[in-house]
Amino acid sequence: MQTKSTRAFRTISEAADELELQAHVLRFWESKFPQIQPMKRRGGRRFYRAEDIEFLRGIKILLHREKHPIKDVQKLIRIRGAGSVMELGRSVEQAATPKAVKDTNLVPKRIKAVADRPVIVTAEPAAEPRTIEPKTRTEPVRDDEIVRRPGAVDRKQARPSFKATKPEPQAKPALAATSPQMKPQDKAQLEDALERLKSLKSRWQKFT
């Protein structure tokens, strides 16, 4: 049985089978998209060209696969033209067409040129692990050999002295020699000052 070529005309049933749609869907789309204009013969029979099939395939992708409403697809056709939808259907058809393995170029030319070059791998000898023997020292470490970081202060030198030193007892103020000329008021002040000194001395002895 001889099959039709991709450029031959298709009836509405053949177009529906190729697009995996129902015939009434094609008639409905024809009423929504004036760009679909199949040839009509006597009796109203429709014959779709290859360009019509590519356009219908693009409409199917936009409506069924990408879930766009009809109004958005109509707006898209007004802005970009029917050729953009036709190109979409043509690209999907070419991608779905099976190809022989020999006709499929899996490696681009720019990568293939690099892949043809021989790869030379030279293995370098592994370096032997170095063993570090610990240094042994029999003599004790002197204090002047200790390396201190900059700004460090020797604890022995910086250690403050906390020895409490008792204050020297203050000498008792010598009482001024009373003379016949001392007033009774001055004498009372001196005695009062002496009593305060005695009180301070007793407190100081309790504190020390």
Phi and psi in degrees as a GROMACS rama.xvg file:
@    title "Ramachandran Plot"
@    xaxis  label "Phi"
@    yaxis  label "Psi"
@TYPE xy
-87.0886  126.677  GLN-2
-90.5187  154.641  THR-3
-75.6482  148.699  LYS-4
-76.5459  168.107  SER-5
-69.0148  -17.2295  THR-6
-97.7527  1.71144  ARG-7
-80.0447  161.873  ALA-8
-75.5902  149.869  PHE-9
-126.858  142.822  ARG-10
-75.1647  174.591  THR-11
-67.4697  -34.0711  ILE-12
-69.9076  -40.0688  SER-13
-67.0466  -39.5014  GLU-14
-65.9888  -39.4548  ALA-15
-64.8804  -41.2533  ALA-16
-64.2867  -40.7022  ASP-17
-66.5686  -38.2103  GLU-18
-88.465  -2.8847  LEU-19
57.9585  50.713  GLU-20
-132.571  171.963  LEU-21
-91.0216  152.233  GLN-22
-63.2338  -34.6024  ALA-23
-69.8375  -24.1097  HIS-24
-67.0543  -40.9515  VAL-25
-63.5907  -39.3058  LEU-26
-65.8446  -38.7795  ARG-27
-64.8111  -44.0401  PHE-28
-64.5648  -31.7851  TRP-29
-64.684  -30.0231  GLU-30
-79.5092  -23.317  SER-31
-93.8619  -27.0378  LYS-32
-122.922  102.851  PHE-33
-66.8156  -10.8985  PRO-34
-70.4088  -19.445  GLN-35
-82.196  107.665  ILE-36
-132.799  79.4898  GLN-37
-72.1123  158.39  PRO-38
-74.6792  136.616  MET-39
-117.291  131.429  LYS-40
-105.376  -172.825  ARG-41
-60.4171  140.185  ARG-42
86.3859  1.46157  GLY-43
80.4537  14.488  GLY-44
-70.9401  135.51  ARG-45
-100.659  141.069  ARG-46
-129.651  119.776  PHE-47
-96.4216  133.123  TYR-48
-82.429  174.049  ARG-49
-64.1742  -37.2933  ALA-50
-64.3932  -35.6348  GLU-51
-65.8913  -39.5013  ASP-52
-64.9442  -41.456  ILE-53
-65.2935  -39.2065  GLU-54
-66.2996  -44.0554  PHE-55
-63.8032  -36.3231  LEU-56
-65.9257  -38.9893  ARG-57
-64.522  -39.9227  GLY-58
-62.0803  -40.3237  ILE-59
-63.0597  -40.5399  LYS-60
-63.9329  -43.7136  ILE-61
-68.6605  -38.4233  LEU-62
-84.7146  -45.5913  LEU-63
-90.6116  -42.598  HIS-64
-84.1937  -48.6949  ARG-65
-90.5905  -4.72288  GLU-66
60.833  38.6182  LYS-67
-84.9195  142.355  HIS-68
-70.715  162.958  PRO-69
-62.8075  -37.0309  ILE-70
-62.5397  -39.5772  LYS-71
-67.9699  -37.435  ASP-72
-67.661  -38.4128  VAL-73
-63.5523  -39.8553  GLN-74
-65.8348  -40.0499  LYS-75
-61.621  -40.4665  LEU-76
-67.1198  -36.8541  ILE-77
-66.8252  -34.0962  ARG-78
-82.6106  -49.5341  ILE-79
-97.6978  -15.6523  ARG-80
92.1737  162.144  GLY-81
-70.027  -21.0762  ALA-82
-64.3448  -31.8022  GLY-83
-66.5056  -40.2156  SER-84
-68.9749  -39.0431  VAL-85
-64.6683  -39.8593  MET-86
-65.4135  -35.8076  GLU-87
-62.8119  -46.5988  LEU-88
-65.6483  -36.282  GLY-89
-66.6321  -40.7221  ARG-90
-65.8982  -37.3179  SER-91
-68.5477  -38.3249  VAL-92
-65.2099  -41.6031  GLU-93
-67.0024  -35.4431  GLN-94
-69.7835  -30.0884  ALA-95
-84.9632  -11.7984  ALA-96
-73.2787  124.594  THR-97
-68.0461  141.923  PRO-98
-124.131  150.882  LYS-99
-70.4003  155.865  ALA-100
-64.7957  -36.1586  VAL-101
-68.432  -23.3791  LYS-102
-88.5855  -4.15824  ASP-103
-99.0339  118.805  THR-104
-94.9323  102.743  ASN-105
-85.3166  -22.1925  LEU-106
-113.444  119.938  VAL-107
-62.4849  160.625  PRO-108
-63.6107  -39.579  LYS-109
-67.3739  -26.8123  ARG-110
-86.7624  -32.6128  ILE-111
-65.4836  -37.1412  LYS-112
-63.5284  -36.2405  ALA-113
-74.5014  -35.0741  VAL-114
-69.5678  -24.4696  ALA-115
-75.6266  -16.8243  ASP-116
-72.2132  138.795  ARG-117
-69.7307  143.138  PRO-118
-106.495  119.613  VAL-119
-105.715  122.765  ILE-120
-113.592  119.989  VAL-121
-109.167  124.855  THR-122
-92.5628  122.002  ALA-123
-82.0157  141.276  GLU-124
-64.5838  139.483  PRO-125
-71.3789  135.158  ALA-126
-73.3344  140.371  ALA-127
-70.8369  140.335  GLU-128
-67.662  135.398  PRO-129
-86.8696  135.947  ARG-130
-106.564  129.297  THR-131
-106.106  116.048  ILE-132
-81.3702  134.262  GLU-133
-70.126  140.102  PRO-134
-78.7223  133.122  LYS-135
-106.059  141.098  THR-136
-134.737  127.622  ARG-137
-94.3471  -30.5499  THR-138
-80.0955  144.576  GLU-139
-67.739  151.77  PRO-140
-80.1486  125.85  VAL-141
-82.2625  159.915  ARG-142
-67.3602  -31.0566  ASP-143
-77.446  -7.91756  ASP-144
-91.531  -9.05486  GLU-145
-73.7332  125.805  ILE-146
-91.6468  119.186  VAL-147
-104.671  146.521  ARG-148
-71.1551  157.007  ARG-149
-59.7111  137.399  PRO-150
88.5337  -7.60868  GLY-151
-74.8218  147.592  ALA-152
-115.228  135.884  VAL-153
-66.7564  127.69  ASP-154
-65.8725  -34.6986  ARG-155
-67.3157  -38.5297  LYS-156
-76.4123  -33.2684  GLN-157
-88.0521  0.601709  ALA-158
-74.3424  119.163  ARG-159
-74.0474  156.696  PRO-160
-94.5961  127.363  SER-161
-108.464  19.5091  PHE-162
-70.9303  126.815  LYS-163
-80.766  129.869  ALA-164
-108.117  129.186  THR-165
-78.0718  134.015  LYS-166
-66.1892  142.576  PRO-167
-66.0348  135.033  GLU-168
-63.3418  136.009  PRO-169
-75.1741  142.856  GLN-170
-70.0833  141.213  ALA-171
-66.9674  130.92  LYS-172
-64.7891  132.302  PRO-173
-72.3793  130.71  ALA-174
-69.667  133.639  LEU-175
-65.5893  136.662  ALA-176
-64.1162  124.797  ALA-177
-74.4921  134.021  THR-178
-120.361  162.314  SER-179
-60.136  -19.2385  PRO-180
-83.8614  -12.8691  GLN-181
-64.9904  133.676  MET-182
-80.5345  149.088  LYS-183
-59.2349  -29.7158  PRO-184
-68.745  -39.7665  GLN-185
-68.0678  -37.2961  ASP-186
-64.2604  -41.764  LYS-187
-63.606  -36.8073  ALA-188
-66.9554  -39.112  GLN-189
-65.6697  -42.0694  LEU-190
-64.373  -38.9612  GLU-191
-64.3633  -40.213  ASP-192
-66.082  -36.5528  ALA-193
-64.9272  -39.3523  LEU-194
-65.4143  -37.7602  GLU-195
-67.6986  -37.0611  ARG-196
-64.9399  -39.4809  LEU-197
-63.2622  -40.7708  LYS-198
-64.7033  -40.2639  SER-199
-66.6802  -36.8391  LEU-200
-64.9542  -41.8758  LYS-201
-66.7603  -36.6316  SER-202
-66.6485  -39.8327  ARG-203
-65.1423  -39.3312  TRP-204
-65.4889  -37.6477  GLN-205
-66.2189  -37.1057  LYS-206
-69.3121  -40.2698  PHE-207
